[in-house]
């Protein structure tokens, strides 16, 4: 099994929401290759997760991505080695943050918002 990344180009912003144009998005799909009648065929085992390019550095979004991935992988019958291999492929694109990194990111985002709106 291997992870295939589907990349979708940026979609146009709605005319009434001009600031909403997130750029590319990435979807991780788990693929299995198998021989059928002597021919190698690929089939989708599971869609694992999705993240927008603009949020690849967001610890909160990374955490959310990995929560979904974990749910999908937990539903499959995988050996520890298979799961580790799949997670390594995913981490090449989306980092897996620690809970401490997520909390720090959320705290910094809140502080930034409070400064923006004039609260100390």
Buried (B, 14 or more C-beta within 10 A) or exposed (E): BEBEBEEEEEEEEEEEEEEEEEEEBBBBBBEEEEEEEEEEEEEEBBEBBBBBBBBBEBBBBBBBBBEBBBEBBEEBEBEEEEBEBBBEBBEEEBBBBEEEBBBEBBEEEEEEEEEEEEEE
